[in-house]
Amino acid sequence: MGHETVARVTHIGDKVKDIKLGQLVVVPFQINCGICGACQRGITAECEAVPRLSAYGLSCLNGVEYGGGLADSMSVPYADAMLMPVPEHISPVYLAAMADNLPDGFRTVAPYLALHPGAEVLK
């Protein structure tokens, strides 16, 4: 359980370069490498480096269990690509929807506004 996660980094792996110990981060729920073709196009749900439907906090949809944000800790396999640092002055309470709801809203609206600048979003 728990796919909308804000966390504090408590351990860092050898290959992590951009994330710092103690940093407050938003953890996207879709596991993604950030470098494959799908990730580079912004389609992280289709990441080519992990099995389809790889995600935190959802029932095991593909035979791989990743756990979720309600655990005491969680492992993030592509920390530099996945973790989104948060400025210290922003409360985690305001960020809960960043890992799921906000990106869904953005993906629903942004492509259409790009095609029709200035168009109404809601009627």
N, C-alpha and C positions, 0 to 999 in steps of 0.2 A: 504494500500500500504506500501511497505517497508519491505522486509524480510531479507535483509543483513544489520545488525545493529551493530554499535559500540556505546556504551552509557556510560554515567557517572551515577553511582548509587546515587540517590537523597533521597531515603527512603528505610528503611529496616524493614521487618516484624519480628514479635516476634520469629519465628522458624528459622530464618536465622542465621547460625553460622560462615560460612567461608567467606562471602562477606562483605566488609567494605563500609561504607558511603564514597562517593567521589571517589571510585575506578572506573577506566576505565575498561570496560568489553566488550567482544564480546557476542552478544545474538544470539544463534542458532535459526534458524527459526522454527524448529520442537519442539513443546511443549513435554517435556518428564520428567519423574520422576527421572530417573537415577538409580532406585533400582529394578524395576520389571525384570523379566526374559529377556524380549526383550532388555531392556536398558542395562542390564549387558552383553549381547552378542554384544552390539554396534549397535543394530537395533532400533534406537530411533524413527524412523518413525512408528514402530509397538508398541509403548509404551502401556502397558496394563492399565495404570492409567487414560488415557484420551481417548476421542472418536477418532477413526481412522481419519487420515488426519487433526489433530489439528496442526495449524501452524500460524505464524505471517505473515502478508503482502500478503496473498493470498485471493482470493474470498472465501466466506464462503462455505466450501466444505462438512461440516458435521452437520450443524445446530448450531454450536457454533462459534461466532465471537470473535477473539482474538486481532483484531486491527493490527497495524504494526509500524514499526520503523520511519515512517514519522510523527507520532503523537508527541505532546510535551512531552508526557510521556507514558510509557507502564508498565503493570504489568507482572511480571515473576513469575508464580506459584511455581516453584521448583528452586528457585534462586541458592541454593548451588549445585545442580546437573547441572543446565543449564548454568549459567554464567561462562565465561572463563576470569579470570583476565588478564589484559594486563600490561606489564611493562611500567612505566611512560615515559620512554625515547623513546617509539615507537609512532609515529604519527598515529592517527586514520585513516588518509588517506590511509595508507598502509594496513589497516586491513579490508577494506570494504568487500572483498571476503571471509573472514574467516567464516562467518556464513552460507555460502551455497556453493559457487564454489569450494573452497579449499577442504572441506570434500567430495564433489562429485568426484573431481579428485583423492583424496586419495583412496576412496572406489572403484574407477574404476581400479586403478593400484595396490594397495598394496596386495590384496589377491593373485593376479597372480604372483607377485614378491616373495611372501612368498613360493609359490609352486615351483617357478623356479628362485632361487636366481641368480642374475647377468644377467637375461634375458633383452633383449632390450625392452624399453618402447615405443619408437616411431621408426618407420622404414621409 
